[in-house]
Amino acid sequence: MAEPKTKPTDASVEDFLAAVPDDTRRADAHAVCALLTEVTATAPVMWGDAIVGFGRTQYLNGQGKAVEWFPVGFSPRKQQTVLYLYGGLERHADLLARLGKHSTGRACLYVKRLSDVDTEVLEELVRRTWTAG
């Protein structure tokens, strides 16, 4: 079985965020990074070449192997910011209902613009994920 490709690196988070080409997306990335840093009280770390993760945890993959991952993280993609929230989003339906314009995957929250969501609700969503993780 192959090892996961996304692992923590020594790359600079600040350089990564500064290189986000779109001004609005770059500002959103800095704001999300600041929010996650405040909630987790943890320094951000680059995971692979495009994800900023906070903290470390282990989970068992489908083959029963322990895999290292981060409890919360994000990536400023071309079309939207993706927030990775370990443990899934189903348990946060109450917050998602109040969050604002977004879409979801199993453990991913997609936000086109940070101004589309209530950042206080987003902060609580991150806090719940972090403390449960």
Buried (B, 14 or more C-beta within 10 A) or exposed (E): EEEEEBEBBEBEBEEBBEEBEEEEBBBBBBBBBEBBBEBBEBEBBBBBEEBBBBBBBEEEEEEEEEBEBBBBBBBBEEEBBBBBBBBEBEEBEEBBEEBBEBEBEEBBBBBBBBEEBEBEBBBBBBBBBBEEB
